[in-house]
Amino acid sequence: MKTIFLYIVSIAVLVSCTHKSKVEESNETLKAVVKNALNNSEKQYLLMAEKYIAKKDSLPRSYESGKDISSDSRWWCSGFFPGSLWYLYENSKNPEILKYAKLYTDRVEREKYTTDNHDVGFMLYCSFGNGLRLTGDEHYKEVLLTGAKSLATRYRPNVGLIRSWDWNKDKWQYPVIIDNIMNLELMLWAANNSGDSTFKEIAISHANKTMEHHFRPDYSSYHVVSYDTITGLPHLKQTHQGYSDESSWSRGQAWGLYGYTYLYRETRDSKYLEQAKNIANFIIHHPRMPKDYIPYWDFDAPDIPDTSRDASAACIIASALVELSDFVDADLSKEYMVVVDKQIRTLASPEYTANPGENGCFILKNSAGGYPFKSEVDVPLTYADYYYLEALMRLKKKFK
């Protein structure tokens, strides 16, 4: 009997060691994928930075039909290219990248006075926020605080949310889109760095009301919720970029996951963690999620699988899951990292990653901006590259 027991124990140990060995081997290969992806990305973005240096006030936006599509700082995506350069500098400490990160960050500075839209967080926190984190430049801090004050002007206490858009007033009284959850990180930063608790009060109110009114029982999210300006309650729940009002636009689901993950990080309020876990469960286990976890542009698109994928949504999901994996139990953490592993390997493959000098010098291919309007479909987008690089950097730190 003792011999049998020792044999069983030996087999169990052998199986455990074999499993551990496979996990370690998988981690090592993913490390190599991440390292190579970051190196290739730096080559691309050095070419991009050089290409735009003489185009005063211009920033890359996309690349379509063999032509560069640019914007000035007013476009909601203006902070993503400089933010990507900051991640690349953090990775390699290349002084050439640092030079460009500062240059293109400066091109966005005027948005600190923007009060006519909610995208100030995207514009400034991705650019100046990363710049401040990596350099400690006090001027960057001033820009961020001024920007947070500008964003705060869009908050109405009787509604309890930051207004997203000012157009389409014949339909929407006070529209709030799920994307807006991303801009609260700037407000929470401002509260911590100004001594003014009003910024945090605004952020928490917006997060709570979004959680109450934007999400369905299955934790999928509406894109646009318009609020009655008198009662402060929703009067319309619709979409603008998704397939239909009741569909699950994939990037919208990604914004929600990312938003409630960092809200938990910043507040340690367990309800935000539960919200993030529930959104992750909806996304990961959706029956129309492909095996490589690069989602279709909308989970309810009628022509799946013969429709476009959205690399940008995958990148946002991957970055969020890497962080969320640190806040959950071992089983959930493993589940999240299996998803991230598949996403990153797929995104880093030739199917999605461009060769240096190709793809308008963007890193990734095949994102979907505004599919219903046939706008920016199956093209590179700056925010796909930004959240891809963020996910890579988070993985790099996790592997240390």
C-alpha positions in Angstrom: 0.0 0.0 0.0 2.8 2.4 0.9 4.5 1.6 -2.5 1.2 2.4 -4.3 0.8 5.7 -2.3 4.4 6.8 -3.2 3.8 6.0 -6.8 0.6 8.1 -6.9 2.4 11.0 -5.2 5.3 10.7 -7.7 2.9 10.8 -10.6 1.1 13.8 -9.2 4.4 15.6 -8.7 5.5 14.8 -12.2 2.2 16.0 -13.7 2.5 19.2 -11.6 6.0 19.8 -12.7 5.1 19.1 -16.4 2.2 21.6 -16.2 4.4 24.2 -14.5 7.1 23.7 -17.2 4.5 24.2 -19.9 3.2 27.4 -18.3 6.8 28.7 -17.9 7.6 27.8 -21.5 4.4 29.6 -22.6 5.3 32.7 -20.6 8.8 32.7 -22.0 7.6 32.6 -25.6 5.0 35.4 -24.8 7.9 37.5 -23.3 9.7 37.1 -26.6 6.6 38.1 -28.5 6.2 41.2 -26.4 9.9 42.2 -26.7 9.8 41.8 -30.5 6.5 43.6 -30.8 7.8 46.6 -28.8 11.0 46.7 -30.9 9.1 46.6 -34.2 6.7 49.3 -32.9 9.5 51.6 -32.1 10.8 51.3 -35.7 7.4 52.1 -37.1 6.8 55.1 -34.8 10.2 56.6 -35.5 9.3 56.6 -39.1 5.9 58.1 -38.3 7.4 60.8 -36.1 9.9 61.7 -38.8 7.2 61.8 -41.4 5.0 64.3 -39.5 7.7 66.5 -38.0 7.5 69.1 -40.8 3.7 69.1 -40.8 3.1 71.8 -38.3 0.4 71.1 -35.7 -0.5 67.8 -37.5 -0.9 64.4 -35.8 -1.5 61.0 -37.4 -5.0 59.7 -37.4 -5.2 56.8 -39.9 -4.1 55.6 -43.3 -6.6 54.8 -46.0 -6.3 53.9 -49.7 -2.6 54.6 -49.6 -3.0 58.1 -48.1 -2.1 59.5 -44.7 -5.1 60.8 -42.8 -4.1 63.4 -40.3 -5.7 65.7 -37.8 -4.9 68.7 -35.6 -5.3 68.6 -31.8 -9.0 69.1 -32.0 -9.7 65.5 -33.1 -10.6 63.4 -30.1 -7.7 61.0 -30.8 -4.9 63.7 -30.8 -3.3 62.4 -27.5 -2.8 58.8 -28.6 0.2 59.2 -30.8 2.2 61.2 -28.3 1.0 58.8 -25.6 2.3 55.9 -27.7 5.7 57.6 -28.0 5.8 57.9 -24.2 5.2 54.1 -23.8 8.0 53.4 -26.4 10.3 55.7 -24.5 9.5 54.0 -21.3 10.4 50.7 -22.9 13.7 51.6 -24.6 14.8 54.9 -23.0 15.8 55.9 -26.6 16.5 59.7 -26.5 15.3 60.0 -30.1 11.9 58.7 -29.0 11.9 61.1 -26.0 12.5 64.1 -28.3 9.5 63.1 -30.4 7.3 62.4 -27.4 7.9 65.9 -26.1 7.4 67.5 -29.6 4.1 65.8 -30.3 2.8 66.2 -26.8 3.3 69.9 -27.1 1.0 69.9 -30.2 -1.9 68.9 -28.0 -1.4 71.5 -25.2 -4.1 73.9 -26.3 -6.8 71.3 -25.6 -6.3 72.1 -21.9 -8.8 74.9 -22.5 -11.4 72.7 -24.3 -14.9 72.8 -22.9 -17.0 71.8 -25.8 -16.5 68.0 -25.6 -15.7 65.3 -23.2 -12.6 64.0 -24.8 -10.1 66.1 -22.8 -9.2 63.0 -20.8 -8.2 61.1 -23.9 -6.4 64.1 -25.4 -4.4 65.1 -22.3 -4.1 62.1 -19.9 -2.7 59.8 -22.6 -0.1 62.4 -23.7 0.7 64.7 -20.8 -0.3 62.1 -18.2 2.3 59.6 -19.4 4.8 62.4 -19.9 4.4 63.5 -16.3 4.7 60.0 -15.1 8.0 59.4 -16.9 9.6 62.9 -16.6 8.1 64.6 -13.6 7.8 67.8 -15.7 5.8 70.3 -13.6 4.5 72.1 -16.7 2.8 68.8 -17.6 1.1 68.9 -14.2 -0.3 72.4 -14.9 -1.6 71.3 -18.3 -3.5 68.3 -16.7 -5.0 70.4 -13.9 -6.2 73.0 -16.3 -7.6 70.3 -18.5 -9.5 68.7 -15.6 -11.0 72.1 -14.7 -12.1 72.5 -18.4 -13.7 69.0 -18.4 -15.4 69.7 -15.1 -17.4 72.5 -16.8 -19.4 69.8 -18.6 -20.7 68.3 -15.4 -24.2 69.2 -14.2 -25.0 68.3 -10.6 -28.7 67.7 -11.2 -27.9 65.1 -13.8 -24.8 63.8 -12.1 -22.8 63.1 -15.2 -20.3 64.8 -17.6 -22.1 65.6 -20.8 -20.5 63.9 -23.8 -21.7 65.8 -26.9 -23.4 69.1 -27.7 -24.8 68.2 -31.1 -28.0 66.4 -32.2 -30.0 68.5 -29.7 -33.3 67.8 -31.4 -32.9 64.2 -30.3 -30.7 64.2 -27.2 -31.2 66.4 -24.2 -28.0 65.4 -22.3 -26.1 62.6 -24.1 -23.6 60.5 -22.3 -21.6 57.8 -24.2 -20.0 54.8 -22.6 -16.6 56.1 -23.9 -16.9 58.9 -21.4 -16.0 56.5 -18.6 -12.4 56.7 -19.8 -12.1 60.4 -19.0 -12.7 60.0 -15.3 -9.1 58.9 -14.8 -8.0 62.5 -15.4 -10.5 63.7 -12.8 -9.4 61.2 -10.2 -5.8 62.2 -10.9 -6.7 65.9 -10.5 -8.4 65.2 -7.1 -5.2 63.5 -5.9 -2.9 66.3 -7.2 -4.9 69.4 -6.4 -6.4 68.9 -3.0 -9.8 69.6 -4.6 -12.2 66.8 -3.8 -14.7 68.1 -6.3 -12.9 66.3 -9.1 -13.4 63.0 -7.4 -17.0 63.7 -6.5 -17.7 64.3 -10.2 -15.9 61.1 -11.3 -17.7 58.9 -8.7 -21.1 60.3 -9.5 -20.5 59.7 -13.2 -19.2 56.2 -12.6 -22.1 55.3 -10.4 -24.9 56.7 -12.7 -23.2 55.0 -15.7 -23.2 51.7 -13.9 -26.9 52.2 -13.0 -28.2 53.3 -16.4 -25.8 52.2 -19.1 -25.7 48.5 -18.5 -28.2 45.7 -19.2 -28.8 42.8 -16.9 -26.2 40.7 -18.8 -23.6 43.5 -18.3 -23.5 44.6 -21.9 -23.6 48.3 -22.4 -25.7 50.8 -24.4 -23.6 53.2 -26.4 -25.6 56.5 -25.9 -27.8 57.3 -23.0 -29.5 60.7 -23.1 -30.8 62.1 -19.8 -33.7 64.4 -19.1 -32.2 67.6 -17.9 -34.9 68.1 -15.3 -35.4 64.7 -13.8 -31.8 63.5 -14.4 -33.2 60.2 -15.6 -32.7 58.5 -19.0 -35.2 59.4 -21.7 -33.4 57.5 -24.6 -31.0 54.6 -24.8 -29.5 54.2 -28.2 -26.4 53.6 -30.3 -24.4 55.9 -32.6 -21.6 53.6 -33.7 -23.0 50.1 -33.0 -25.3 47.9 -35.2 -28.5 48.8 -33.3 -29.8 50.4 -30.1 -29.9 47.0 -28.4 -26.7 45.5 -29.8 -23.3 45.3 -28.1 -20.8 47.5 -29.9 -17.5 45.8 -29.2 -15.4 48.9 -28.5 -18.1 50.2 -26.1 -17.9 47.0 -24.1 -14.1 47.4 -24.0 -14.4 51.0 -22.7 -16.6 49.8 -19.9 -14.3 47.0 -18.9 -11.3 49.3 -18.9 -13.1 52.0 -17.1 -14.3 50.0 -14.1 -11.0 48.3 -13.8 -9.1 51.5 -13.2 -11.9 52.9 -11.1 -11.3 50.0 -8.7 -7.6 50.6 -8.8 -8.1 54.2 -7.9 -10.8 53.9 -5.3 -10.7 50.2 -4.1 -14.5 50.3 -4.1 -15.5 46.6 -4.5 -18.6 47.4 -6.6 -16.3 48.6 -9.4 -14.3 45.4 -9.2 -17.5 43.3 -9.5 -18.7 45.5 -12.4 -15.4 44.9 -14.2 -15.5 41.2 -13.6 -19.0 40.9 -14.9 -18.2 42.9 -18.0 -15.2 40.7 -18.6 -17.3 37.6 -18.3 -19.8 39.0 -20.8 -17.0 39.7 -23.3 -14.9 36.6 -22.9 -17.7 34.1 -22.9 -19.8 35.8 -25.6 -20.9 33.1 -28.1 -19.8 35.3 -31.0 -16.4 36.1 -29.7 -13.8 34.5 -32.0 -11.3 32.0 -30.7 -8.5 34.4 -31.0 -10.5 37.0 -29.0 -10.2 39.8 -31.6 -13.9 40.8 -31.6 -16.1 41.6 -34.5 -17.0 45.3 -34.6 -20.3 44.6 -33.0 -21.2 41.3 -31.2 -24.6 41.4 -32.8 -23.6 42.3 -36.4 -26.0 40.2 -38.6 -23.2 39.1 -41.0 -20.9 37.5 -38.6 -18.4 35.9 -39.5 -18.3 37.8 -42.8 -17.8 41.2 -41.3 -15.0 43.3 -39.9 -13.0 42.7 -36.8 -11.9 45.5 -34.5 -8.3 45.4 -33.4 -8.8 48.5 -31.3 -11.4 46.8 -29.2 -9.1 43.8 -28.7 -6.2 46.1 -27.6 -8.4 47.9 -25.0 -9.7 44.6 -23.7 -6.2 43.1 -23.5 -4.8 46.1 -21.6 -7.7 46.1 -19.2 -7.5 42.3 -18.5 -3.8 42.5 -17.8 -4.5 45.0 -15.0 -7.7 43.2 -13.8 -5.8 40.0 -13.5 -4.0 41.5 -10.5 -7.2 42.2 -8.6 -8.9 38.8 -8.8 -8.4 35.3 -7.5 -5.9 32.9 -9.1 -8.5 31.0 -11.3 -9.9 34.2 -12.8 -6.5 35.7 -13.2 -5.4 32.6 -15.2 -8.5 32.8 -17.4 -7.9 36.5 -18.2 -4.2 35.9 -19.0 -5.1 33.0 -21.4 -7.3 35.5 -23.3 -4.6 38.1 -23.3 -2.0 35.6 -24.5 -4.2 34.7 -27.5 -4.9 38.3 -28.3 -1.3 39.5 -28.1 0.0 36.7 -30.2 -2.6 37.3 -32.8 -2.2 41.1 -32.9 1.6 40.6 -33.1 1.3 38.3 -36.1 1.5 39.4 -39.7 -2.3 39.2 -39.8 -2.5 42.4 -37.8 1.0 43.8 -37.5 2.5 45.8 -40.4 6.0 45.6 -41.6 8.2 48.6 -40.9 7.4 51.4 -43.4 4.1 49.9 -44.5 0.6 50.7 -43.3 1.3 54.4 -43.2 3.8 53.6 -40.4 1.0 52.6 -38.0 1.7 49.4 -36.0 -1.6 47.6 -36.3 -4.0 46.9 -39.2 -7.7 46.1 -39.2 -9.5 48.4 -36.8 -13.1 49.7 -37.2 -13.9 53.3 -36.3 -17.4 54.1 -37.4 -18.6 51.0 -39.2 -22.3 52.1 -39.8 -21.0 55.2 -41.6 -18.3 53.3 -43.5 -15.8 55.5 -41.8 -12.3 54.2 -40.8 -13.1 50.5 -41.4 -10.4 47.9 -41.8 -7.7 50.6 -41.3 -5.1 51.5 -38.7 -6.1 53.8 -35.9 -4.0 55.6 -33.3 -6.0 54.4 -30.3 -5.5 50.8 -31.4 -1.7 51.3 -31.4 -1.9 53.2 -28.1 -3.7 50.5 -26.1 -1.7 47.8 -27.8 1.5 49.4 -26.6 0.0 49.9 -23.1 -1.0 46.2 -23.0 2.6 45.2 -24.1 4.1 47.4 -21.4 1.8 46.0 -18.7 2.8 42.5 -19.8 6.4 43.4 -19.7 6.1 44.6 -16.1 4.0 41.6 -15.1 6.7 39.2 -16.3 9.5 40.9 -14.3 
